[in-house]
């Protein structure tokens, strides 16, 4: 499993209400348990947002214990 650890996104252009937006994510780097993605959103005319996202591979049992300890 993975959890998001960082997201950076720039809004570049507006899109009219009701218009379809398509989002894509592409893996650009893997470093141990961290995975970096390039993300992009576009409408029918242009790119409306662009950025990056990082996720970390976790051990579910360890993660659940850490969350439980906070409760």
SULZIUR-V118045 format. One record per residue. N is the residue number from 1. RES is the residue in one small letter. PHI is phi in whole degrees, 0 to 359 (* if undefined). NEAR is the number of other C-alpha atoms within 10 Angstrom. Layout:
BEGIN
((N RES PHI NEAR) (N RES PHI NEAR))
END
This chain:
BEGIN
((1 x * 8) (2 x 229 14) (3 x 230 12) (4 x 286 12) (5 x 238 11) (6 x 197 11) (7 x 218 13) (8 x 227 11) (9 x 220 14) (10 x 250 11) (11 x 274 11) (12 x 250 12) (13 x 200 11) (14 x 280 12) (15 x 229 15) (16 x 299 8) (17 x 304 6) (18 x 92 6) (19 x 280 9) (20 x 287 10) (21 x 241 14) (22 x 248 12) (23 x 247 13) (24 x 230 11) (25 x 225 15) (26 x 230 12) (27 x 293 13) (28 x 243 11) (29 x 197 12) (30 x 234 13) (31 x 226 8) (32 x 64 8) (33 x 265 10) (34 x 256 16) (35 x 237 18) (36 x 251 19) (37 x 235 18) (38 x 264 17) (39 x 238 19) (40 x 210 18) (41 x 235 18) (42 x 218 19) (43 x 257 17) (44 x 292 11) (45 x 248 7) (46 x 195 13) (47 x 287 18) (48 x 252 19) (49 x 203 17) (50 x 207 18) (51 x 179 15) (52 x 223 18) (53 x 214 18) (54 x 239 19) (55 x 231 18) (56 x 237 18) (57 x 285 13) (58 x 236 13) (59 x 265 10) (60 x 304 11) (61 x 298 8) (62 x 296 10) (63 x 298 11) (64 x 299 10) (65 x 297 10) (66 x 296 11) (67 x 294 9) (68 x 301 9) (69 x 297 7) (70 x 282 6) (71 x 284 5))
END
